[in-house]
Amino acid sequence: MHIISSKLSRNEIFNAEIAELVPYLDMNGQEYCTKDAMVYSRQELQELSSAAEGVDQVYLTTLRYVQRNVPDEVLAQELHIDPRLIPCARQELPFHVMARQDWILYEGQMKFIENNADTPTGVPESFFIPSYLIENDIYQKEMINHPLPVNIANAFATAVNHYRSVGLTGKIVFSCHQEHTEDYANTRFVQSCAESIGIHSVFADLSELTVQEGAGLFLGDEKIDIWYRLYPLELLVFDEDSDGTPVGEQILDLIEKGLLGIINPIQSIIMQSKSFYKFIWTLYENNDTFGVFNHYEASIISKYFLPTYGVNDIFLSESTSFVEKAVYGREGRGVTLTTVNDGKIVATQTNSLDEYDSYYNTQPKIYQQKFGMTKFTLSIGEEPKKGYLLTGAYVINGRFSGLLTRLGDLITGDLSYFCASFTENN
């Protein structure tokens, strides 16, 4: 892989057309979408796409094992699933729809480090910007992310057809906090994919929805049967209205009773918890006893997963550096890089403090072996900036569908930079 950069300025490349499609070219007071592009070799892309689908299979196999065999108290205490989510999370749905895995590519190796199985974003820029750069002859490379819209559409068709088959034949609504520009653009992109194959729906801000306990989720006077929400389940469960009514719990009750279909389904919370990764590693290390994984799945874990535990003792005893992660950490929050030497912690690194830190820092933690990251130089502003590569792989209903390429600090946060993803022409 390597970076390419046009001689044209960013302002010359990005016009009002692309700014309308991706209305957050700048975020958090700085450039987000850069004019640069990451070019993956065809061999890298082939391995990454195959590996991502393999990881998705491992996740689904483990999900079914957990849903069928793991007691509620283990789900709550070891996987850190809120007990109020567990009844719905046990519902086995034959689809997942959308996920985005995070990968590190370093010195010829690829390692999968975590999975956003609940609310993956980054889709508009991942599709529109590479398309725009090719159409305007900025780069003559091959598009990687062309499957994204059609695979999202087909995944929604699978989900909608399932919900229709169990009697949820009414209104489809897409929701997020509209004031959050990135979430709104992502929600609208996904909605447009579904609309492209005749799945008709409306958008409504989360604040417009009401719950009638035991009856349904409503938009005005109309009952919603299928609900896409770009809103984390670990937050939804705590939601209350202005008078203290636990509307989040009421929504979960509707789902449990089959009165509301949700996308992504509630089972995604099991895979969203970073403790799920730890659980997979434990099952893998004891596969002779548990027999959860077949030979192919075990080989995927062996090659692409990193040792991950619920305590850091093994890393200290082996003088191995590690990463501490909050189980529901997002955008690099709740992450600490820990350097170990002679069995002792000699250095730590976290992102800068902000108002969200207390929420993430009080969560349970997992400990993952540290792995190197590849550094690149970006053409940003008057002086080049260096950043470490994090490659996101979209897997839509089990199919590799594209990449989200970002460069930032060793802990990739919300101040990272986006690069379009391409591969070499045939």
C-alpha positions, 0 to 999 in steps of 0.5 A: 500500500502507498499514498498518492497525492494530486498536485491540485489543492484540496479546494480545487478538488472538492467543490459544492457537489461533493460537500453536499454528499459528504457535508463533513469534509471538515470535522472538529475544527479541522480537515477530515476528508483529505485530497490524498488516497491510499492505494492497496495492492491487489494482493493486499485487497484480496487477502483483506477481503477474504480475511474480513469475511472469515472474521465475520464467520467467526463472529457469527459462529460465536454469536450463535454459541453464545445465544444458545449456550451462555447463561444470562449471568455470564452474558452480564458479568463476562461479556458486559451485556446490560441485563435488560438487553439480554432477552432481545439479544438472544433472539436469533435473526438470520441476518446482521446487515452492517458491520465495520471491522478495524484492521492494522496492516504492518510489515506484511501482516494483517491483524483484526483489532475490533468490530463495530457491529452495532452502528458503523459509520463512515459510509458516505465518504467511503463511497462518494469521495473515491467515486468523485475522484475517479469521475473527475480524473483526479486519480486513475485507479480502480474503485474498491468500494463500488459494492457498498450501495448494492450490498447494503440494499440487498442486506436491507431486503433480507432484513425487511423480508424477514420482518414482513414474514413475521407480520411486521408489514407496516411503516419503515422509519430511519432515525438518528439525531439529525443535528449530528451531521455525520450520523444524519448523512450516514443514515440518509445514505443507508436509507437511499440504498434501501429506496433504490430497490423499492423499500419505501421509508421515511426519516424521523429524528429520534426526538419525533418518536414516541412509545406507547407501552405494549402497543408500539413505537410511533411517528405521529399517529402511525405505528412503526414496524421496522426501525433503522436507528443509528444510535448505540444500544448501550445508550438506548437502554438507559433512555427516559423521556422528560417525565422519567418514563423508561422509553428505552426499556419499553422499546426493548419490550416491543422488540421482545414481543415481536411488535417492532423489528430493528436494524441492526438487530439487538443481537449486534450488542453481543458482538459490539462488546469488546469483551466478545473479542476476548471471549472468542480468544478464550474459546479459541485457546480452549477449542479442544475442550469447547469445539466451537470453531471448525478448522477454517475458523480456527485458522482465521483466529490464529492468523488474524486475531491478537491475544486478548484477555480480561486481565493484564497479568499474562502480558506483564509476566511475558513483558509484552506491551498491550492495549487497554480498551473500554468494552464500549469505547468509541472513537479512541476513548477509553483506550490506553497504550501500555509499554511493558519492559522487564515485567513492569509498565514503563509508559502509557499513552491515552487520547487527550481528556474530554468530557466523555472520558469519565463515561468510558474510563469507568467501563470494564476493560479488556487487554489486547496485545499491542501491534505495530502500525504503519506511518504515512505522510499526508498533504494537509495544510501548509506542512505535511502531517504524519499519521498511522494507518487504520483500515476499516473493512465493511462487511455487509451480511457476510460479504466484504463491501469496501474500506474506510481508510483513516490516518491519525494518532496511535490511538485513532480518534475523532481527529483522524484524517480520511483518505479515499481507498483504491487498488491498482488497475489491472 
